[in-house]
Amino acid sequence: MKILTILVLALVLAPLSQAQFDFGGLSKTFDQAKSAAKMLKGAAGIGPEEEKVIGESVALEIVGQYGGLVRDPAVVARVNLVGRSLARYSSRPELAWRFAVLQSDTVNAFSAPDGYVFITRGLYDLAPGDDVLAGILGHEIAHITGRHALKIVARGEFLSGASSLAAQQSSDVRQLDAQLQHFDAGVGQIADTLFKNGFDPQTEFAADQDGRALASITGYAPGGLRAILTQLQQQGDKSRAIFSTHPPLKDRIHRLPDDPPPAA
């Protein structure tokens, strides 16, 4: 029996509103965070508060780019039930993990620092079984636990210097404006990686392996991710962007163990 079943009662007893992605609250928090102008340099110097600022702003970019969020209670509950069960067994269970489905018929999934995980409706509808959904979400969780987006900041040094709310109270408005521009530039670079360029292939392959392992540890069939990748490869659907920011499907499949597909 899956470990998930042990968690069901505890999770479903929580109000559904707690499982939903609070977009309104996110917007308010982001405004406050952006006004603080947290400036960073290097992944090693990015602490929990800084990661929170970056994660919130990148999550807003993702939601805005992909048509908002699906509000179907059953969909919201399912993606959070599977996602939160995986997150509990990840290397960073202390994050306030949030899972959501994007209102887009493209086939893709994204993550943002501080525990934001998204799957498009187009991909969600292709994953009727929880083992497959766990494989997809596990991959995105691995990006967060591996701090892959934050390493973009470290490599490019897009955010630099140091600031706090005191800077907002400063009379040097031009200095504050410059700091905010640096903040926006850094967030934009992460967004470009997620939406256009993608992580480098080795990072994606590592997330596949780590996501598969996390699904297996949590009690899901380890072949879920390979199954959906194989399904997409066989469909050859060129009318939609299929994992457009990820390496070719054949390369990802080749590097995953030849696990049997999950039972229907």
Buried (B, 14 or more C-beta within 10 A) or exposed (E): EBBBEEBEEEBEEEEEEEBBBEBEEBEEBBEEBBEBBBBBBBBEEBEEEBBBBBBBBBBBBBBEEBBEBBEEEEBBBBBBBBBBBBBBBBEBEEBEBBBBBBBBBBBBBBBBBBBBBBBBBBBBEBBEBBBBBBBBBBBBBBBBBBBBBBBBBBEEEBBEEEBEEEBBEEEEEEBBEBBBEBBBEBBBBBBEBBBEEBBEBEBBBBBBBBBBBBBBBBBBBBBBBBBBBBBBBEEEEEEBBBBEBBBEBEBBBEBBEEBEBBEE
